[in-house]
Amino acid sequence: MGVRIYRKCIEYIKSTGICIVMVGGCWFLYQLREVSKILQYSVPTNILNIEQTQTQYIYVDDPRFKDILLYKNIGSLQSSVPVESFSFNNTILKWWKSLNRSIAYKLLTMAQIGDRTEKLRALYTLNSLKHLKDWHYRHIAQMLDAKTAVILARMPRVDTRFFLKPPYYYIHHKLHDVIEKVHQLLLYLNASCENTHPCLTQFLNKKFKDTPSDSLILDHDLTNLGLAVAPATVWDPDLLLNCIQALCHHSCSEQYSKDIVIAGGLPLLMLIKRMFNDNINVCILLAKTISNISLHSEHLDDIFQSGWIGTLVEWSQSKDIRLSAPASRALANLDIDENENVKYPRRIYLLHPLHKTRGKIKLDVVFLHGLLGGVFITWRQRDQDEPDVGIVDPLVVQDGINFSSLIDDQSQDFLKDLTCDLRKREWDRVGQDFEVILDDCPQNTNSRARGPFFCSGDDACMQKIYYDKRYKTLCWPRDWLPEDIPSLRVIGVNYDTNLSMWTPSCPIEGARVTMYERSKEYVKKLLTAGVGQRPTIWVCHSMGGLLVKKMLVNEWKNGDKNDICKNTRGIVFYSTPHKGSHVAALKQATQMVVWPSIEVQELREGSPQLLELHNEFLTMLKEYPIDIVSFSETKSTHVTPLKVPFQFVTSNSADPGVGEFYEIAQDHLTICKPATRHSFLYQKLLNMLKRHVQTHEKTTVSSVMELFSLPSKLF
């Protein structure tokens, strides 16, 4: 009896609970409906769509719909779209593309949250992915942060679509407005440095002397209305180019370059880049300015948000080394993860590697030019004269008829290529059982000379000689050395020199004209670039060899605290005047007119400073043995329009008395310019480098294997 009563109570409680829940739910829904009505009457729901003033696009990942805007109605659209075949190949291809897209986003996530090793592996794989659509690149570009973007920018052959265009890229500005903005920027920079840069102050006073800064825009508006007289200064593209040059010159000082970022100059420089995108000289000035700013890596976010990362990638892939070198230097300076303690200051150019490499750098090769030289002037490939005896070209003059004038340029190029192929086929028919004397073979050597003087028929230089003749390089250290020895870091050093004291100089850069002052300056810059941390080979032409000797001797005297002398493995001298040059010896009357510079005065033949430097250098070699290879010119150099012959460096002055010494039948300007990789001038340097670095075969990892090497959390 009690059990039945208990069961009935339980049923009553369940029924009551269900009723309460149902009634409570209905009441809650009723109250929610009433509240929504009140909100609809009080707040209009379309207020949430106010910011959506533009059409929202949907990316259609199907090429069949590329002409969707050409059709008037749905029927014509559907009738024109072919039916997609569900073949096995199409299914596999769609699956592979979908997998690539999914992996691309996961790789990007790993690059942003992983450690340094995982980040590099992920970005290498991301850069190697194919079958990505344009909008996939744009979407990834929107997800990139500044640090990841820089690392991706330094990947080999990176796609520029990974980087967003600058903000307001398609807005056009008038020339006068741009000049006004640049003028205001220059005024701010001049005020921020408290007028301590005489060059900038003089430029502003000269170019904008008729334009007061407080009434610049007002005068321009009145001139348009015909109510005022136009100023004497002509506001044209030449004036803007002068302003860009002044801005680049001001950024050369490291302490002032960051003021450009603080003043908001990066978007203005991008605006100028859009206006003069086809002007290579303006782009070079802008690239140098950005590379000077890149030393301040704390402004990476500002550079990234201004859109300069994608532009630097585009410029770094340029064939013009004057543009690609500063752009690559800027990207290397901004790569904080890899170059945290290594920066490339002004006039220090990283020639190789221009992008991230998986191989370990084993040797530094530093190139220094001579008087009035430069990285892009001294180390060019020499124009080789065609031999008088050889296979007759098809384009010859016979019976007074010039056959080259009867065909167009395209046919002439075709016949030239055909001639080269026929010559190569003739060499191949001869066979490989022969030896060829290298070009620029020495006329005289000392007892320590070791060669190589010959090239075997199956040697790599024979395979490349035809390519080198057909495609000239503007910087053989950058283009040739990495192909023959990949594990090198090649650095080019630039420094200003003058022949006369009449040449104006900038006071803010300091009067570092003596060899002692210049060596102190460039030791500091090279230490900033990481020189001294690994074995080093110095390659120098003319006065550059004296500068290297001075740097090494100074470090040796100071106890070699930076290990530069300890890690120096070799020096190659191309016509270095160890005992001076008789060309620098001028008569007293001539000196009063020419007013020779300090560099020229230090190069006098028999100069006590040079003789003392050389004796100290020989003493240093007893403590730090270094391989020495020296080349001397034997031909006179034709200078001035009158073609006056001068032999700048004699064999007696070019011979340091240590190491290997070779006399080459070239003049002072071509002694450092090999015609091809078949030249003794290049092969001897290559032979020295190979002695100090162990070359190994480059192992490559496919993209699929790289995916399997990534952590499992990616999938």
Secondary structure as UniProt FT lines:
FT   HELIX           2..42
FT   HELIX           45..49
FT   TURN            50..51
FT   HELIX           63..65
FT   TURN            66..67
FT   HELIX           68..70
FT   HELIX           74..80
FT   HELIX           88..113
FT   HELIX           116..128
FT   HELIX           134..143
FT   HELIX           146..153
FT   TURN            156..157
FT   HELIX           160..162
FT   TURN            167..170
FT   HELIX           175..192
FT   TURN            193..195
FT   HELIX           198..207
FT   TURN            209..210
FT   HELIX           213..215
FT   HELIX           216..224
FT   TURN            225..226
FT   HELIX           237..251
FT   HELIX           254..262
FT   TURN            263..264
FT   HELIX           265..275
FT   TURN            276..278
FT   HELIX           280..293
FT   TURN            294..295
FT   HELIX           297..299
FT   HELIX           300..305
FT   TURN            306..307
FT   HELIX           308..316
FT   HELIX           321..334
FT   TURN            336..338
FT   TURN            346..347
FT   STRAND          348..352
FT   STRAND          363..368
FT   TURN            371..372
FT   HELIX           375..378
FT   STRAND          397..398
FT   TURN            399..400
FT   STRAND          401..402
FT   HELIX           403..406
FT   HELIX           409..430
FT   STRAND          435..437
FT   STRAND          444..445
FT   TURN            447..448
FT   STRAND          454..456
FT   TURN            457..458
FT   HELIX           460..470
FT   HELIX           476..479
FT   HELIX           481..484
FT   STRAND          488..493
FT   TURN            501..502
FT   HELIX           507..509
FT   HELIX           515..528
FT   TURN            529..532
FT   STRAND          536..541
FT   HELIX           543..557
FT   TURN            558..559
FT   TURN            561..562
FT   HELIX           564..567
FT   STRAND          568..574
FT   TURN            578..579
FT   HELIX           582..584
FT   HELIX           588..594
FT   HELIX           598..602
FT   TURN            605..606
FT   HELIX           608..623
FT   STRAND          627..633
FT   STRAND          637..639
FT   TURN            640..643
FT   STRAND          644..646
FT   HELIX           651..654
FT   STRAND          660..664
FT   TURN            668..672
FT   TURN            677..678
FT   HELIX           680..692
FT   HELIX           703..709
FT   HELIX           712..714
//
